[in-house]
Every structure is written in C-alpha cells, then in structure tokens.
Amino acid sequence: MTLLDGGPTIPQTCEPIVTPQDILLLLGDRSTVARQPRFHIEPADDVATVRAYRRLRREVFVDEQGLFEGHDLDGRDDDPRTVVLVARDRAGLVLGGVRLGPVDGDPDIGWWVGGRLVVARAARGPQGIGAVLVRAACAHAEARGALRFEATVQSRNEAMFRQLGWTSVRPVTVAGSPHTLMRWPIERTRHAAAVKATLGPLLAGIAPGGTGFVGDDGAPVPGTDLVAACDAIVPTMVERDPEWAGWCSVLVNVNDLAAMGAEPLGLLDALAARDASHAARVLAGLRRAARAYDVSILGGHTQLGVPAALSVTALGRTRHPVPGGGGRPGHHVRLTADLSGAWRPGYHGRQWDSTTGRATAELRAMSGAVAAARPAAAKDVSMAGIVGTLGMLAEASGCAAVLDVAAVARPSSATVGDWLTCFPGYAMLTADEPGRPPLPAGPAVGAVCGELTEGRGIGLRWPDGEVTHAVTGAVTGMGRA
C-alpha cells in the first residue's frame, strides 16, 4: 500500500513515542513547556521530510503562485550535495524549508546558492519562520566553507532579505517572474586578515626589516649576508599541545627564511613553562623539527614556574634577499603548497599539518625553492591565511591583488573557506613577471592563481567572472616596503 504522493505507508507500532515535552508535563513543569520555541530548524535527513518539503513547494510555487506547471523540481534536487533545512513545529509538522548547496560542477569551490524558500500559508506571520530559515541557511553555508553565498529572491521578499543583512546584486527573471539576485556578505576572509590590522600603528617609527623589507618575513642584518627571523607561538597552543608548538616554532621560522631565499643556519629558543615536564615536551617537538629540517639549535633561554610561552629566533644566509614587497601591477601570483597531510587534531579548519610526515630532503627542497627561483616577491603563508598573506604581499608592493578561487590548489579534504584562511604548513605566495617558471619545491605543487593590480585590497574572482571583495584595504597598515 502507498500514500497518495507515491511514498510507502509508515509502519504502525504499538510502542508509544515519548517526547521531552511529555516528560516535562509528567513532572508538572508546564512553565518550561510554555517557553519551548514554537518551531525549530533541522536538516531534512530522511526521505519523508524531503517529501514534505517538496509538497510544500508544490502547494506554494505551483498551486498558490503559479510560477511553475505541475512541479518545481530541477537538477539541484537531484544533486547529492544539496542540503535541505526545514522548520518543524512541536508536533513534528514541517512548516517550511529552504535548500542550499554548491553551484553546478565539481568540485565544490566555495560558491553556494540558496533557493526554494517556502513557508506553509497557515504558518506565515509574526513567527518569522522564513527569516529564521534564511539565517540558518547562511550559517550552514559558512560552516561548510562557502565564501560566496547567493540566492534569487522574489521581488516581494527583497526587503526582508535586506533587513537580514543581504545585499542586492542585480535584477533577474525566474520562471517569468521578477526576482533579485542577492548576496550574503561572508566576512571570514576579512576576519582572518584583521589579525594583522594593528601592526602599522604599533610599529610606527620602527620600520622593521629596513628600507625595502618593511614588514617582511625576516630582516636582513645590515652589513652582512645574514637574515634574522623571529616568531612567537600562541601561548594557549604551547599549553595545550606542547610538542606541536615546539615543531611549529621551527617550521614558521624556517618558512620565514625560505620566503626571503635564505638558507637556515641555526635557531635560538626562549621557552617558559609551568614545570620541567611541560618544558621537556615543548623541547622534544622543537628538537624533532630541527632534526627534520637539518638545522642546529644554537642555544636559548628556559624559565620554569611561569605561564607557558615560546619564541624562536632563526638566522639564515643569502647575498640577495627576496623581498615581500617586490611585486608590481601585472605580475602573476603563484601559490606553491604542500597538499599532503591532514588537519592537526584539535585544530580542524585552522592548522594543516603537511610537514611532520615529510623526509628531510623533501623539507629542504621546499624551503630552498624561493632561493632557486628568485621571484620578484615572496611571502610564506602565515596565520592570516592565503588571502591575508596575499594582502600583505600586495600592500608591501603598493598594489591590490585578484585571486582566482578555482585555480588555487588545495587538499580534497579541505573546504575553500578553511583553506584560504588557515595556516597551511608549507605554502608560499610569489609574484613575478608572466611566464616565469614555477618554484622547484619538491613535493609541493604550484599554479598561477591571480595577479597584482592597481589599487588596494584583495578580490576573489569566480568562474563566472564575478569578483567579490575579500579584503577591502590594507592588511597591516605598514604601507609599502
């Protein structure tokens, strides 16, 4: 036997279904029941819920509004990546829904679209179910790594979307009816870049790095062929993951020297720890990384009985440092990154570990790539992520930059939103004249993925030619190098 919509009947059971509300009523807690929300949002993770959502769409878009004949189903309904969110009342009835997912094509490049927002006629009104569904869709898209999220909205609903923070892009026509293409402003890349925003005012008058190298990854030592770099590890990371903190203190300093084309000579560490046991774990990670990169630990300072802290200074050598601010408008931007590895446990979406599994020869090949290729400008990707680091390179070069999202090489298990804003282990951004050869970076892969342009800020260019703003101005405020 089947239901009228073609679905199978739901098997009957003699066992009663007890809900949390039933329990509260049995306990006499009617005030808590009264405060329960009238509806909640959840993913449609079963066939029956998806069918209920589609019935609502047919009732509204076909029967009520006459936008479609027969049904409103399309290819997005068949795409397994499409997500459906529904609003249910306390009794479990589906009151409304919305669908969202990546644009056509594979893989997902962080460009998502929403649509088919529907609310049952009897459920419309002051409850604001439609607005809550829109907010839930925005949150879900961002959580899935989207950096561009759009929807075609019926003109009558444009005001509601504007009140929710959406911006209008242009008028469009859908099913013969006037709609507006609208975009949700995702701020993730701007927030990643914002971690450097106070550097300019803080360092005013210091000019770190010296003329031509202000704000660079390392500082040429005047009158010598030495380059010095220094990085501190976030104290909470030293506390919660001491071995990884020790490893990263070497990794980030070697990367800084590598970005300037310098060969590492040695390291000096300054370590503070609550006790000897904790200090030993930090130093174990530091020693393991130093062995892996074949670089000496020259000395340092250790203090116990104090809050955790770790800072490492690295010395390298090169006769011709590569600046971070040597780019010019028209230069091609290339990303060279090691895509092996995985997210560091406890840092999913924020720190990619590609280096702990590499052999010394591989690590040295990657760290020597800039010295071998000598591009016009180079910066290693820092905690500001690919977008934020490109912003720093462009700012130091007195330029803006455009990044082609689809051309950025990334691991298959990393979303675009995560990859463009995380610390990626080994990743180098370079700028140079068109046609220059790639960096000889061993196991790392590289590709041209943008260019420097006149102006300020960073734009993300999508396959349809649209450019969205990732960073609207200077990243550090330190200006041209």
N, C-alpha and C positions, 0 to 999 in steps of 0.2 A: 504494500500500500504506500502511496506517496501523497505528499501535500499538494495543494493547488499550484504552488510555484515549481513543482517538479522535484522537490527535495524529499528525502526519506522521512518517514514519520519518526518521532522521537520515542524510543522505547520507554515504556512505563515501568516504574519501580515502586515497590511497596515501602521502601525505606524513606522516611521523612527527611527533607532537607532543612537543616538548622542553620540559620544565618546569624551573624553577630548581633543584628537587631533583635532577633528572637531571644538571645541570651540576655541582652540588656533589659528587655521587657520582663523576663522571668525574674531578674534581680530587682525589678522595681525601679530601674534607672530611666524613667521616662524623659527626664530633662536632657540626658545625653542623647537619647533617640531624637528628641526635638531639634537638637543642634546639629544633627547629621546633615551634610550637604544634600540638596535635592537631587543632585546628579554627580557623576564622576566621569573622568575621561580614562579610557584604556585602549590598548591596541586590539584590533579585531583579529584574534589569533585562532579563530575556528571558522569553519565553513558556514555555520548557522548565523554567526554575527555578520560576516561579509554579505550573506544573502539579505539579511535585514537591512543593512546599509544600502544595498543596491535597490531594494524595494522602495526605500525612502526616496532615492534619487529618481526612480521612475515616477513615483507619485508627484514629485515636485517639478522636475525638469521636463517630463513628458506630459503628464496629465494636467498639472496646475499651470505651468508657464508655457507649455507648447514649444519649447526650444528644440526638441527632438521628436522624431516619429518612431514609435514602437519602443525604443530603448535609447540610453545614452552611453552604452558601453563602448570602449575603444581599446587600443593597444596597451594603454597604461594599465588597464585592469588585468591584462594577461602577463605583465612584466613581474617576475617573482621578486624584484627589488622594491616594488610599490608597497608602501605602508598605509594601512587604513587605521585611523583613530576614530573611536565612537564615543558618544555621550550616552550613558545609561542612567535611568532613574533608580530609585531604591528597590523597585521590584524587578530590575534587570531589563526593562524595556529599552530598546535602542531609540533614543530621541533625535539623534543627529550624527553626522560624521563628516570626515574630510579625508582625502587621500593625498599622499605626497611621495616623492621618490626622485631618483636621478633622471636627468634628461635622457632621451633616446641615445643608445650607444653604450659601448662597453670599452674600457672600464669606467667606473664612477669617478669623475674628475672634480667633484665638489660643487657641481651645479645642479641644484634641485628645484623642482617645481611642485606647487600645491594646486589643488583644484577639487571640483565637485563637492564644495562645502554645502551641506544641506542640513536643515532643521525641520522636523515634523511641524505641520501647521499648528497643531494643538500645543506644541511646546515653545512656540515663539513668544517673545515678550520680555519682561523685566529680568528673567533668569539669566539672560545673556549667554545662552548656550553657544551661539555662533562665535562670539568673541572669545570665549574660553577655548573652543576648538582651534581657532586661529593661533592663539598664544601657545597652545600645546604643540601645534604643528611647527611653529618657529623653534621652540625648544628642542623638539625631536630632530629637526633638520640640523641644527647646530651641533647637537650631541653626536650626530652621525658624520660630522666633519665637513658639512657644507659651508662654503664661503660665498655662495650666491644662491639666494632663495627667492623665487618669484611666483606670482600667481596672476592669472587673468580673472579679473573681478567684474561682476556685473556693475554697470554704472551706478545703480541704486545703492550698492554697498560700498562704493569708494570712500564715502565719508567715514564709515565705521573703520575701515582699514587705516585711514589716515589717523584717526584717533588712537589706534593701536600702535602707531609709530611707523607704518609703512609709507613709502614714497611712490608717487605716480611716475611712471616712465613714459608711456605714450598710449594713445587710444588704439584699440584693436577691435576686430569684429569676430565673434564666436557664434556659430550657428545662426548667423544673420542678425544677431543682437549686439548692441554696443557694449563693449567691455573696456576695461583699462588694465594694461599690464602694470603690475605693481611689484615693488621690491622691498624685501625686509632688510634693514641695514645691519649686517653682521659685523660686529666690532672686534672680532677675535684677533685679526692681524694688527689692528691699531693698538690693542692692549698689549700684545707681545712686544711691539716696538716701543711702547711707552715706558718700559723698564729703564730705558736709557735717557729719558727726556730731561732729567735734571742735571746731566753731566756738564752741559755748557755753562750754566750759571755757577755750578760748584767749582769748576776748574778754571774759571776766568782768571787770566793773568799767569797761569802755569804753562800753557801751551805744551802739554805732554807729547813727547815724541820729537819735538823740534820742528822747525820750518820744513814743510813738505811732508811731514809724517804726523801732524797733529791728529790725535785720536786714533792712531794706528794700533795694530795688534802688538807691536813691540816698539822699542825706542832704540835707534842707533846711538851708540856711545860716541860722543864727539872725539875726533882724532884717532879713532881705532876702526877696526873692521868688526867690532862686536855689536851684537844686538841683545838687549835685555828685555825680558817679558816677565810679567808678574800677574798671577791670578789668585783670588781667594775663593774658597769653596763655601757655599751657603752653610752656616752653622747647623741648621736643622738636618742637613744631609750628612754632615760629619757625625752628628749624634745618632741618627737612625740607621745609617748604612756606612760604617766606617771604612770597610775595605773598598767599597765603590768610590767613596770620597777620596781615598788615597790614590786609587787608579786614575780618577778624573783629574786630580791635581797635576799629574804628569801629562795626561792626554791634552788638556786645554793649553798648557804651556808649550808643548811640542807643536801643537796646531798653530799657536801664535807665531812661533819662529818659522814654521813651514810657510805661513802666508806671506812672510817677508823674504822668502827664499834663503833663509839662514839654516845652517846645519847645527843641530844642538850639541853643545859642549858639556853642559852639566847643570845640576839643579841644586838649589838651596831651599830647605823647607823650614817653616815656622809653625810648630804644632802646639796647641793647647788641648788638654784632655782632663776629664774628671779623675782618672786614675791610670795606673800603668797598663792595666788590661785593655782599656779602651784605646790608649795610645798605641799599643802593640798592634791592634787590628788596623788602625789607620796606616801605620808604617808598613804593615805587611802588604797592603794594597799598593802603597807607593813604591815599595821595592819591586813588587811583581811587575808593575808597569815600567819601571826604569829598566829592568832586565829585558822586557819585551821590546822596548824601543832602543835598547843598547845605548843608554845614556847614563852617565855617572851621577850619583848623589854626592855632591861636594861637601856638604855639611848643612848646618841649620841650627835651630833652637827648639827645645822641647820644655814645656812647663806643665806640671800636673797640679791637680786640685783646683782647677778653674773650669769655666764653661768651655765647651768644645769649640775649636776654631782651627782652621788650616789655611795657610797661604804658602805658595811656592813661587820662587823666582827662577827663571831659566836664562841661561846665557847661550847664545849662538854666534855663528860667524858667517859673514858674507861681505864681499867687497862692494856689492851692488844691491842694496836692499830694494825689494819691490814694494812700492807704496800702496796703501789702501785707497788713496785719493788720486791715482794716476789716470782715471778714466776720462773720456771726453764724449760729448754727444755724437752718436753714430757708432760708437763701439758696441760690439756684440757682448752680451752677458752669457757666461757659461757656468753651469753648475756641475761640479765633479764630486761625486759622493759614493761612499761605500754602502751598498744596499743590503749587505749581508747582515745577519744577526737578528735581533728582536728587541721589543720594548724591555727595558730594565724592569724586573719585578718591583712593584711599588711605585713606578713612575710611568705607567701606561699613558701614551699620548704626549709625554713631556720629554723623556730621555730615551734615545735609541742607542742600544749597545751593539756596535758593529766591530769594536776593536779587541775585546777580550778574547775572541776566538781566532785572531789573526796571528800568523807567524811573524817573526822579527823582520824577515826580508820583505814581507808584504807591507808592514807598517812603515818601514824605511822607504819603500818605493813611493808610498802615498805622501809621506812627509817631505820627500825630495822633489815632488812634481813641479811645484812653482819655481824652484831654483832651476830646474831643467828647461822649462818652457819660457820663463821670464815674460809674463803678460804685462800689460801696461798697469794694471791694478789687480790686487788680490786681497780678499779677506776670508778668514775661516768663519764658518757659520757658528755663532755663539748662542747663548740662551735667548737672544732676541729672535731666533729662528731665521729661516731663509729670507722671509720678507723683511724683517727688521734689519738683518745684516746687509741685505741689498740696499736698504735705505741708508745705512751708514756709509757704504761704499759710494753711493750716488751723492750723498751730502758732502763727503770729503772731496769728491770730484767736481763739485759745483754743478751737479746735474740732477735730473729726475731719471726714473727708470720705468720700463714696462716689462712685466714678467708674463710670458706665455704659459698659462697654467697647464695646458695639455702637454707641453714639451718638457716639463720638469720630471726627471726620472725619480721614482720613489719605490719603496718596497711595496709588494702587493698587499701586505697586511696592515699598512698604514693609510689612514684616510688622508685626503688632501689637506683638510684643515689641520690635522695633527702634524703632518709632515712639514708644512710651510711655517709652523710656529714652534716646533720642538728643537731641542738640542740633538743633532743627528749623529753624534760620534765623530766621524770624519766627513766633512763636506766643505768644499772650497768654492767660493764665488770669485770669478775672474772677469775682467773686462779687457777687450783688446780690439784691434782692427779686424774687420771681417776677413775671413779666410785663413786666420792663423790656426795652426794645428792644435789639437786637444792636448791637455796635460797628460804626460806619461805616468799615470798614477797607479800602475799595477792593477790590482783587482777592482779599483773604483771605476765607475762608469761616468761619462760626462756627455753633455749635449748643450748646444746653444739653446737658450730658453728665454731670450729677451734682448733688449738693447737699452743703452743710455740715451736720454733725450734732453732737450732743453726744458728748464723749469725746475720744480721741486716736487718731491713726493714719489710714491710708488703706485702704479696702476697694475691691475690684473687683467690681462687680455684673454678673452674666451674664444672658443672656436667659431662663434657667430660674429666675431669682430667687436663685440661689446667690451668696453673697458670699465671696470669698476675700481673705485678708489680704495686701496689697502692702507696707505699712509698718505696723509694729505700735505705734510710739510716735513720739516727737519726732524730727524730721529733724536739726535743728541744735543742740538743747539750749539755745537762746537764749530760749525761752519766749514769752509773749505780748508783743506790741509795746507 
